[in-house]
Amino acid sequence: MENFTLFQFFHWYYDADGNLWQHAKNEADRLADWGVTHIWLPPAYKSFKGIHEPGYAVYDLYDLGEFDQQGSVRTRYGTKQEYLDCIKALQAKGINVLADIVLNHKLGADEMENIPVRKVSDENRNEYTSEPIMIDAYTKFTFPGRKGKYSTYEWDWHSFTGVCNDNDIHIILNEYSNGTWEEMLEEENGNYDYLMGNDIEFRNPHVRKELKKWGEWYVKTTGVDGFRLDALKHITPNFFPEWLDHLDKRFKKHFFCVGEYWQNNVYALMNYIATTGERVRLFDVPLHFNFYDASQRGEDYDLRQIFDNSLVKEKPESAITFVDNHDTQPLQALQSTVEYWFKPLANAMTLLRDQGIPCLFYPTIYEAKYVDYQDGEEIYIELNNIEAVITMAKVRSRLAYGPQHDYFTHANMIGWTREGIDEKPSSGCAVLLSNNTDGQEEMYVGERLANKVFIDVCGGREERVQIDEAGKGIFFTNGRSVSVWVQEGSLS
């Protein structure tokens, strides 16, 4: 299989100056050179906070930066035309573009409606805490700035299952809900259908029809190659397989699809994959938390256990491996940022192994600096880039092929090799990493590489390792570091 590499080309606090689409377009050449095959761009449609929100508080799915709504024409990242130009530029370099699809909720309704609801417990959403009551809630979306262009569908209280009003969660008593949430696989809070805003009611056939129509419009308009699906554990699992199959049939192609099911339990992820017919690959959240734990514990962490209970170990063909993302970065509600010293090690474990498809995170390459306020205090965050990751990405794309041999024999030092393949004469590599002191390991890279000289292109070791006739060599790494060994001259 081709060595796919996915790149998340944004972070939560990316500047609101509207230059992201242009920035990604300008970086197309370099991304392709690094071996990026798929790029995940942030939500492109208008947020209810306009340019002041990263796009996950969806207002109008049809407004890609074309209409004067929510305080601006452009979105946080640019105009519709800039988005379309960005996609074309990336595709021209052989990079597949994934659109971020946020269909769980809508916010910023245009009109208030008087609707029947029942209040529910925040801890157990299946428990009513009131009798049926009428409340005024912002649940009607008419999109006056768009004036019916592309779609005349108006979202109202029949299109939603629940709403938050005066900080209380209410289930809407419409003809589709009958006072019940949709069935979820996730049992957190009794039922985890409701996440935020106006929760979309997928039992309404008009909603499903409209979202299929919108999906067709989106693909025809943008030409995207695939999707990243947001908040899957809050959406009934029967919707996206139907939606994706509809688009596959309509466009006679298979869209590359990855999903966010945020759960640190590999069996929950595998249950979702099985329930949805293996239609969606999932981000390997348990592996991220293994990386986070390992970075916190340092030498006390047994590296031989780093892949335990991970999706990439249990079902590698469905795993999207990642180190950090926009939800785990500092100041986010799900903050669990991997410590900086461990990031090169973690990136090596996603990029240079045979199993899984790695997803790089924007600050890892371009860094990120931002300020936020918590409890009235200004907090400055700086996420530094890691130059070695670009080299690792190139190694993945050009050299990391062939059978893999693992050397997980020491608690504080692990390694593996790839033998390479004849179709790529310079291919093959060896990786050794430590969370404690300097170390060395004899590892087999294959007889096809006998007598070749290997050098470390990432970790700063100066040795030149010659592979013996049996295909073995003694490789080295510095303490709390990773060394990536390749044939001398193979990356030039």
C-alpha positions in Angstrom: 0.0 0.0 0.0 1.1 3.5 -0.7 2.5 5.3 2.3 -0.3 7.8 2.9 0.4 10.8 5.2 -2.4 13.1 6.4 -1.8 16.7 7.4 -4.1 18.7 9.7 -3.4 22.1 8.2 -4.7 24.3 11.1 -5.0 24.6 14.8 -7.7 25.9 17.1 -6.2 29.3 17.7 -5.0 30.0 14.1 -5.2 33.7 13.3 -8.6 35.1 12.2 -7.0 37.3 9.5 -8.4 35.1 6.7 -5.2 33.9 5.2 -5.3 30.1 5.8 -6.6 29.1 2.3 -3.9 31.3 0.7 -1.3 29.9 3.0 -2.1 26.3 2.2 -2.2 27.1 -1.5 1.3 28.6 -1.3 2.6 25.6 0.6 1.4 23.0 -1.9 4.9 22.4 -3.4 6.6 21.9 -0.1 3.8 19.6 1.3 4.1 17.4 -1.7 7.9 17.3 -1.4 7.5 16.2 2.2 5.3 13.3 1.2 1.9 14.6 2.3 -0.8 12.7 0.4 -3.9 14.0 2.1 -4.6 17.3 3.7 -7.4 18.0 6.2 -8.6 21.6 6.0 -10.8 23.2 8.8 -14.6 23.8 8.4 -15.1 26.1 5.4 -18.6 27.3 6.1 -19.9 30.3 8.1 -19.8 30.0 11.9 -22.4 31.8 14.0 -19.5 33.9 15.3 -18.2 34.7 11.9 -14.5 35.0 11.8 -14.2 34.8 15.6 -14.7 31.0 15.8 -12.8 28.1 14.1 -15.8 26.9 12.3 -17.3 24.2 14.5 -20.2 26.3 15.7 -21.9 25.9 12.3 -24.4 28.5 11.1 -24.8 28.1 7.3 -23.4 25.0 5.5 -23.9 26.7 2.1 -21.9 29.8 2.9 -18.3 29.1 2.2 -17.4 32.8 2.5 -19.7 34.2 -0.2 -22.5 36.0 1.7 -22.6 38.8 4.2 -23.7 36.8 7.3 -22.7 36.7 10.9 -20.7 39.9 10.6 -18.6 39.2 7.5 -18.5 37.8 4.0 -15.3 35.7 4.4 -14.9 33.0 7.0 -12.1 32.9 9.5 -9.9 31.4 6.8 -10.8 33.3 3.7 -13.3 33.7 0.9 -15.1 31.0 -1.1 -13.0 31.6 -4.1 -9.8 31.4 -2.1 -11.0 28.0 -0.7 -11.7 26.7 -4.2 -8.3 27.9 -5.5 -6.6 26.3 -2.5 -8.2 22.9 -3.2 -7.2 23.0 -6.9 -3.6 24.0 -6.1 -3.2 21.1 -3.6 -4.8 18.6 -6.0 -2.5 19.8 -8.8 0.4 18.6 -6.6 -1.2 15.2 -6.1 -2.6 16.0 -2.6 -6.1 14.8 -1.8 -8.2 17.3 0.1 -10.5 16.4 3.0 -13.3 18.7 4.1 -14.2 18.9 7.7 -17.9 17.9 8.0 -19.7 19.2 11.1 -23.3 18.0 11.0 -24.1 17.3 14.7 -25.4 20.8 15.6 -26.2 24.4 14.4 -25.8 27.7 16.2 -26.8 31.3 15.7 -30.4 30.9 14.6 -32.0 33.9 13.0 -35.4 33.8 14.7 -36.9 32.6 18.0 -39.7 30.1 18.2 -42.1 29.1 21.0 -41.6 25.4 21.2 -42.6 22.4 23.4 -39.8 20.8 25.4 -38.9 18.9 28.6 -35.9 19.8 30.7 -33.5 16.9 31.3 -30.7 16.2 33.8 -27.2 17.2 32.7 -25.8 14.0 34.3 -28.5 11.7 32.9 -30.0 13.0 29.7 -32.7 10.3 29.8 -34.1 11.7 33.1 -36.7 14.4 32.8 -36.5 17.2 35.4 -39.7 19.0 34.2 -43.1 18.3 32.8 -43.7 19.4 29.2 -43.3 23.2 29.0 -43.2 25.9 26.3 -40.0 28.0 25.9 -38.8 30.6 23.6 -35.7 29.4 21.8 -33.6 30.4 18.8 -34.3 27.4 16.6 -35.3 28.9 13.2 -32.6 29.4 10.5 -33.7 31.4 7.5 -30.3 32.6 6.3 -31.4 36.1 5.2 -28.0 36.9 3.7 -28.1 34.0 1.3 -31.7 34.6 0.3 -32.4 31.0 -0.7 -29.5 30.6 -3.1 -28.4 26.9 -3.4 -31.2 25.8 -1.0 -34.5 27.1 0.3 -34.6 24.7 3.2 -35.3 26.5 6.5 -34.3 24.8 9.7 -36.8 25.0 12.5 -37.7 23.2 15.7 -38.8 20.1 13.8 -35.2 19.8 12.5 -33.7 19.5 16.0 -33.7 17.0 18.9 -32.6 19.3 21.7 -31.5 22.8 22.6 -29.7 24.5 25.5 -31.7 27.3 27.0 -30.7 29.3 30.1 -27.9 26.8 30.6 -30.4 23.9 30.8 -30.6 21.1 28.3 -34.1 20.5 26.9 -35.3 17.7 24.7 -37.7 19.0 22.0 -41.1 17.4 21.8 -41.6 17.2 18.0 -43.2 14.5 15.9 -39.8 12.8 15.3 -38.3 12.7 18.8 -41.5 11.7 20.7 -39.6 13.0 23.7 -36.5 10.7 23.3 -33.0 11.2 22.1 -31.6 9.3 19.2 -30.0 6.0 19.8 -26.2 6.3 20.4 -23.5 3.8 21.0 -22.0 6.0 23.7 -23.7 5.8 27.1 -22.0 8.7 28.8 -24.5 11.0 30.5 -27.1 8.3 29.9 -27.3 9.3 26.3 -24.7 11.4 24.5 -26.8 12.6 21.6 -26.7 16.2 22.8 -23.4 18.1 22.6 -24.1 21.7 22.0 -26.3 24.3 20.3 -29.3 23.0 18.3 -28.9 19.3 18.1 -29.8 18.0 14.6 -32.7 15.5 14.4 -31.6 12.8 12.0 -34.9 10.9 12.4 -36.5 13.7 10.4 -36.5 12.5 6.7 -36.5 16.1 5.5 -33.2 16.7 7.4 -31.6 13.6 5.8 -32.8 14.6 2.4 -31.4 18.1 2.8 -28.0 16.9 4.1 -27.7 14.6 1.1 -28.5 17.4 -1.2 -26.0 19.6 0.6 -23.3 16.9 0.3 -23.9 16.7 -3.4 -23.6 20.5 -3.7 -20.5 20.6 -1.6 -18.7 17.9 -3.6 -19.7 19.4 -7.0 -18.8 22.9 -5.8 -15.4 22.1 -4.2 -14.2 18.9 -5.8 -13.0 17.5 -2.4 -11.6 14.0 -2.3 -12.8 13.0 1.2 -14.1 14.0 4.6 -13.1 14.3 8.2 -16.3 13.7 10.2 -16.7 15.6 13.5 -18.3 14.5 16.8 -19.3 10.9 15.7 -20.1 9.7 19.2 -23.0 12.3 19.3 -24.5 11.3 15.9 -26.7 8.2 15.4 -24.4 5.6 13.8 -26.8 4.8 11.0 -26.5 8.3 9.4 -23.0 8.6 7.9 -22.9 5.2 6.2 -26.2 6.2 4.4 -24.8 9.7 3.6 -21.5 8.4 2.3 -23.0 5.6 0.3 -25.3 8.2 -1.3 -22.3 10.3 -2.3 -20.3 7.3 -3.5 -23.2 6.3 -5.8 -23.9 9.8 -7.0 -20.3 10.5 -7.9 -19.2 6.9 -8.7 -16.1 7.1 -6.5 -15.1 6.1 -3.0 -14.4 9.1 -0.8 -11.5 8.8 1.7 -13.1 9.2 5.1 -11.8 9.6 8.7 -13.8 10.3 11.8 -13.5 11.7 15.3 -14.9 9.4 17.9 -13.3 10.9 21.0 -13.0 7.9 23.4 -10.0 6.5 25.2 -11.3 3.0 24.8 -10.2 0.9 21.8 -13.2 -1.4 22.1 -15.6 1.6 21.8 -13.8 2.6 18.6 -13.9 -0.9 17.2 -17.6 -1.1 18.1 -18.3 2.0 16.0 -16.2 0.7 13.1 -18.1 -2.6 13.1 -21.5 -1.0 13.6 -20.9 1.3 10.6 -19.6 -1.5 8.3 -16.0 -0.4 8.4 -17.0 2.6 6.4 -15.0 5.1 8.4 -11.4 5.1 9.6 -11.0 6.6 13.1 -8.4 8.7 14.9 -6.5 6.5 17.3 -7.4 8.4 20.5 -6.1 5.7 22.9 -2.7 5.8 21.2 -2.6 9.6 21.7 -3.2 9.1 25.4 -0.4 6.5 25.5 1.9 9.1 24.1 0.7 11.7 26.6 1.2 9.3 29.5 4.6 8.3 28.3 5.7 11.9 27.9 4.5 12.7 31.5 6.2 9.7 33.1 9.5 9.8 31.3 11.8 6.9 32.1 9.2 5.4 34.4 7.1 4.5 31.3 7.7 1.0 29.8 8.0 1.7 26.1 7.2 -1.9 25.3 3.6 -1.1 26.2 3.3 2.0 24.0 0.9 0.4 21.5 -1.2 -1.5 24.1 -4.9 -1.0 23.8 -4.5 1.2 20.7 -6.5 1.0 17.5 -3.4 0.7 15.4 -2.5 -2.5 17.3 -6.0 -4.0 17.3 -7.2 -2.9 13.9 -4.4 -1.1 12.0 -6.3 -0.8 8.7 -8.8 1.5 10.4 -6.4 3.6 12.4 -5.4 7.2 11.9 -2.5 7.7 14.3 -1.7 11.2 15.6 0.4 12.8 18.3 -1.7 16.0 19.0 -4.6 17.9 17.4 -6.7 21.0 17.8 -8.6 19.5 20.7 -5.5 18.5 22.7 -3.5 21.7 22.4 -3.1 23.9 25.5 -6.1 25.9 26.7 -8.6 23.5 25.1 -11.2 21.6 27.1 -9.6 18.3 26.1 -6.1 19.6 26.7 -3.7 16.6 26.8 -0.6 18.0 24.9 2.3 15.5 24.6 5.4 17.0 26.2 7.8 18.6 23.7 10.7 16.2 24.4 8.6 13.2 23.5 7.0 14.6 20.3 9.9 13.5 18.0 9.6 9.9 19.5 5.8 9.9 19.1 6.0 11.2 15.5 8.5 8.5 14.6 6.1 5.9 16.0 3.3 7.2 13.8 5.2 8.1 10.6 7.8 5.3 10.3 5.8 2.1 11.0 3.9 -0.1 8.6 0.6 0.1 10.5 -1.8 2.9 10.4 -2.0 6.2 8.5 -0.3 9.1 10.4 -1.8 12.6 10.7 0.6 15.4 11.3 -0.5 18.5 13.2 0.1 22.1 11.9 2.2 23.4 14.9 4.6 20.5 14.6 5.8 22.0 11.3 4.9 25.7 11.4 4.7 26.3 15.2 1.9 28.2 16.9 1.9 31.2 19.2 -1.4 32.5 20.7 -2.9 34.2 23.7 -6.1 33.3 25.4 -7.9 34.4 28.6 -8.9 32.1 31.5 -10.4 33.3 34.7 -9.5 36.9 33.7 -5.8 36.0 33.3 -3.9 36.4 30.0 -2.1 33.1 29.1 0.5 33.0 26.4 1.2 29.7 24.6 4.0 28.8 22.3 4.1 25.5 20.5 7.5 25.0 18.9 8.1 23.2 15.6 10.1 20.0 15.3 12.4 20.1 12.3 13.1 16.3 12.4 9.5 15.6 11.6 9.8 16.9 8.0 12.8 14.5 7.6 10.7 11.7 9.0 7.9 12.4 6.6 10.3 12.3 3.7 11.7 9.0 5.0 8.1 7.6 5.2 7.3 8.7 1.7 10.5 7.5 0.0 12.2 4.8 2.2 9.9 3.3 4.8 8.8 0.2 2.9 9.0 -3.6 3.1 8.8 -6.1 6.0 9.0 -4.6 9.5 11.0 -6.1 12.4 10.3 -5.0 15.9 12.8 -4.8 18.8 10.7 -4.1 21.8 13.0 -5.8 24.3 13.9 -3.0 26.7 11.6 -0.9 28.9 13.4 2.3 28.1 14.5 1.7 24.5 12.6 0.2 21.5 13.3 0.0 17.8 12.2 -1.4 14.5 13.5 -1.7 11.0 12.0 -1.8 7.5 13.8 -3.9 4.9 12.8 -1.8 1.9 11.6 -3.1 -1.5 13.3 -3.7 -4.8 11.0 -1.2 -6.6 12.6 1.5 -4.5 16.4 0.7 -4.5 17.4 3.1 -1.7 14.5 2.1 0.6 14.8 0.6 4.0 15.4 2.2 7.4 16.0 1.6 11.1 14.6 3.5 14.0 15.8 3.5 17.6 14.4 5.6 20.4 15.0 6.0 24.2 13.1 7.6 27.0 16.1 7.4 29.3 19.8 7.2 28.5 21.9 6.6 25.4 21.6 3.1 23.9 22.4 0.8 21.1 20.7 -2.2 19.5 21.7 -4.8 16.9 18.9 -4.9 14.4 18.2 -6.8 11.1 17.4 -4.7 8.1 17.6 -7.4 5.5 20.2 -9.1 3.3 19.4 -6.8 0.3 21.0 -4.0 2.3 24.2 -5.9 3.1 27.4 -3.8 3.1 25.3 -0.5 2.8 26.3 2.4 5.1 23.5 3.9 7.2 23.5 7.3 8.8 21.2 9.0 11.4 19.2 11.7 9.7 17.3 12.9 12.8 18.9 12.2 16.2 22.3 13.6 15.9 24.4 10.5 16.1 27.7 10.7 14.1 28.4 7.0 13.5 28.4 5.4 10.1 26.8 2.0 10.5 27.8 -0.6 7.9 25.4 -3.5 7.5 27.0 -6.9 7.6 26.6 -9.8 5.2 23.7 -11.2 7.3 21.8 -7.9 7.0 22.4 -6.7 10.5 23.9 -3.6 12.0 24.4 -2.0 15.4 22.4 1.2 15.7 22.6 3.9 18.3 20.4 6.6 19.8 20.8 9.4 22.3 19.0 9.6 25.6 15.4 10.9 25.4 15.7 11.0 21.7 15.0 9.1 18.4 17.5 8.2 15.7 16.3 7.4 12.2 18.9 5.5 10.2 18.8 5.4 6.4 21.3 4.6 3.6 23.8 7.4 3.1 22.7 9.7 0.3 19.2 8.1 0.0 17.3 11.4 0.8 19.4 13.6 -1.4 
